[in-house]
Amino acid sequence: MSDLKGACIIGQSGGPTAVINASVLGAVQAALNAPQITRVLGAANGITGVLNQRLYDMSQEDPAELELLKFTPASALGTCRYKMKDPDEDPTDYEKILETFRKFDVRYFFYNGGNDSMDTCNKISKFLLKHGYECRVMGIPKTIDNDLYGTDHCPGFASAAKYIATSCMEVKHDACCYDTGMVTIIEVMGRHAGWLTAASALATYAGAGPDLIYLPEVDFDMDSFLADVERVYNATNKCLVVVSEGIHDKDGKFISEAKTNSNDGFGHAQLGGLANKLAEIVRGRIKNAKVRAIEPSLLQRCATHLASTTDATEAYLAGKTAVTAAIGGDTDKMVAFERNNLYGQYICNTKLLPLESVANFERKVPREWINAAGNGVEQAFIDYALPLIQGDTGMKIEHALPRFARLKKVLAKPCC
Amino acid sequence: MSDLKGACIIGQSGGPTAVINASVLGAVQAALNAPQITRVLGAANGITGVLNQRLYDMSQEDPAELELLKFTPASALGTCRYKMKDPDEDPTDYEKILETFRKFDVRYFFYNGGNDSMDTCNKISKFLLKHGYECRVMGIPKTIDNDLYGTDHCPGFASAAKYIATSCMEVKHDACCYDTGMVTIIEVMGRHAGWLTAASALATYAGAGPDLIYLPEVDFDMDSFLADVERVYNATNKCLVVVSEGIHDKDGKFISEAKTNSNDGFGHAQLGGLANKLAEIVRGRIKNAKVRAIEPSLLQRCATHLASTTDATEAYLAGKTAVTAAIGGDTDKMVAFERNNLYGQYICNTKLLPLESVANFERKVPREWINAAGNGVEQAFIDYALPLIQGDTGMKIEHALPRFARLKKVLAKPCC
C-alpha cells in the first residue's frame, strides 16, 4: 500500500449518462474509507471547479443520499465541456490546477469522462510530473457512445442501449398498428461510433424492432437507403428505420443538417435534425406513406428509470477500482473492463490501461458485426450487448416517481 | 340478465395508449366467459375491419398470450382513423356494418376509443335501431389526452402522465448539470386539452421538473412567454419549459408550424415542430444560452415500460364493465370513471354515460387548476393526478426486454 497521503478530487466531465453517478459513488465511498485520503472533494462542474477552486466537501453529505447516486441520472457534481489548451502552448490552466492542488493538498485526482477527459487527465498528469508535484491521476470511463479505446465496453452505454431497445419495441408496436402506410425514422446519438444505434437491434431480437439500421461505421448512400426503405415498405406497408446521428457519405460529410450555428466547446459540430431531413426525403419518394421522425434527444442518455443494474454495478466498480488502484500506487491509467465467460456466464473484470493509449482514440463497431448490406447488425453484436443490459433499475421510487439524490454541496475551504 | 344471444365484436380506434390493450383483455375475457356471447371477434383495425369483414376469432388465442395484453402497448387488434360519413348523407358504411353484423350474427359491439370513436358508436347504434337490428353498443374510453367528457379520467392518460413526469425529472437533471446557460423546451401531445402537459408538474412536485408549463386552455402570448423564460434564466442560468403541442394565440391560431401538408383522416391539422420553433425564437432573445428542443413524439403514448398499474387495472375494468353492462341490457353508453375517497384513499368506480352526452365534447383542464399567470398548474392538479400514476408496470420481462403479447390473429368465418 502507498504512503502518499492527501486529499482527493473527483470530477465529472462531458455528456452525462444514466449511471455516471454510480461511478462517483464508488469512488467517494472508497475514498472516504481510505486512511491515505485525508479529504474527499467533488469538483463542481469538472475541471472548471478545479480551476475555480469550487470543490465540495463530500464528507458533509448524508450517506443515505449518497447511496441514491447509484441511480440518479446526469452528473450530480456538475459537468463541463471546457477544453484546456496544450500545456506547451499555454500552461495557464495547468498552473491554476497545480495551485488548487497545493492549496487543498490534493494527491489523488479521479476524472470521470470520455475520450476528451482521458486526454485532459493525461495532460494534467504529465504537467504535474514535470513540476515535481506528486499526485496520482486516474481516469474513470463513461459514455453512452461506448467508443473508449481498449475497454470491452463503457459504463453508461448499456443503460442507454436498454432505453433505445425498449423504446424501439414500443414504437414498433405503435407505428405498426394503423392500417395505413407508415415509415418511422428514429435518430440515435453517436457521432462517430454506432454502438448505441446498433442497440436498437436488441428490439428486433426481442420480437419487435427496426427493419433497417444505419451506423456511421459504413458510408451512407442515399440511393441505397431509399431503395431499402422502399423494399421493406412495399412488402409490409410499414418501415421502422434507426439511424445514427453521425452517418456520413463516402466523403465523410454528415448527412444531418448542421443545427443553427452553435458548436460545443470542443469544436464538434452539433448534430441533429437528421431524422427530419431523411423523413422529408422519404416523403418525396413514397407518396402515400405517413412518415414520422423521432429524435429521443437527451431522453436516451438520462433514462435511469431503464438503467441496467449490470451497468450501474460496473460503473460503481469502475469508480471504486480507480481509488483502490491509485492508493496501491497506480497513476496515469484509466480503469477498463475485460469480459470473461465462466461456464457460459458473463463476467466483467477490471484492468488498467495507460491514459496515453486511450486518449483521443475511438473504438468503433467492428465491420464484421454489421451486415454486408450495411443496413443491420449481426448476431455477434446481440451476443455482445445482451449481457450488459441485464437487471432492472434499482432506482428508488417515492409517490410512484423517482427519488433521486439531493446533495448539499457544501464548498470546501483550502487547508493552507 | 339479458337473453340476447349472439357474437360480439371488440374494436380499437384512434391513437393507441400504453394500456389500451388492457381494455381489450378485460372485454375479451368477460365475453369469453359470458354464455350469452356465442363468439368473441376482434375487429382488424377498428371499424375498417368491420366494414371489410376482417374479424379475428379471439377464442383461438393462447390465454397466456392474451394475459400479456395487459401490458402491451399500441392497439393489438390494429387501429384506424377512418371517419364515417353522416348516415343521413351517405349510409353506405352503415349498411356494410349491418351486413357484417348479420353475417356474423353480431349482437354486441364494443368500441375502444376517444371522442371520435364515441361519435362512431353513437351513429352505428342509432342506425341499427332505425333498421330494427337488435344490438347492444358500448364505448370503452381511452386517450392519453384525458379529454373525454363526463369521466373523472380516461384509461391511458395516467401511464403517459407517468412517462412525461419521469422523463421531465431525468431531463431536468441532465439539462441542469452543465455550467453553461441552457434553455430546454419539451413539447407534449394534446391538441385541445392540456392534461398531459400539466402532468409534467408532477416532476416539479417530486423534486425536479419544469420551471414553466403552457397549456392550450390559456391563450398563449409570445411576449409573456419570452419574459417568463428570461426571468427564470436570468435567475438560475437554466430554464426547463414544457408546452402543449396545441397552444394557440388569442385568435385560436396554433403557435406550432403546420407539419408538411398531411392531415389525419379527421381533418385535424397534424401538429409538431412547436418546440423547435419556440427554441429558435428563444435563441434570438437569449444570446448566450444553448437552447434545446425535445419532442418525445410517439414515445409518450406507447411507454408501457412506465405504465401505471392503477391505469392498467382501470383500463381492464373499463373493458370488462362494458361487456357485463351490455349483457345486463345496457346499450348506447360509454363506461366512465368516478372518483371517491374512502378514508383518504383513492377509489375508482365505474358508471355509464349516454354516448350522446360524450360524443364530440372535450373536457379541458379547469382554469382554476392553472395558475393565474398561465405558466404553471396548482396543487389541485397534483392531487388529481398523483393517485392515477401509482403502481409500477406489470410488464413481463424476457432477456431484460419487454415480452409483449404475440397474437395469432386467426380470421373468423361468417356463420351464415
Interface residues (C-beta under 8 A of the other chain):
Chain A: P16 A44 N45 T48 T72 P73 A74 S75 A76 G78 T79 C80 R81 K162 A165 T166 S167 M169 E170 V171 H173 D174 A175 C176 C177 Y178 D179 T180 T184 L202 A203 Y205 A206 G207 A208 T260 S262 E280 R283 K290 R292 A293 I294 E295 P296 S297 L298 L299 R301 C302 A303 T304 H305 L306 S308 L386 I389 Q390 G391 D392 I397 E398 H399 A400 L401 P402 R403 F404 R406
Chain B: P16 A18 A44 N45 T48 T72 P73 A74 S75 A76 G78 T79 C80 R81 Y82 K162 A165 T166 S167 M169 E170 V171 H173 D174 A175 C176 C177 Y178 D179 T180 T184 L202 A203 Y205 A206 G207 A208 T260 S262 E280 R283 K290 R292 A293 I294 E295 P296 S297 L298 L299 R301 C302 A303 T304 H305 L306 S308 L386 I389 Q390 G391 D392 I397 E398 H399 A400 L401 P402 R403 F404 R406
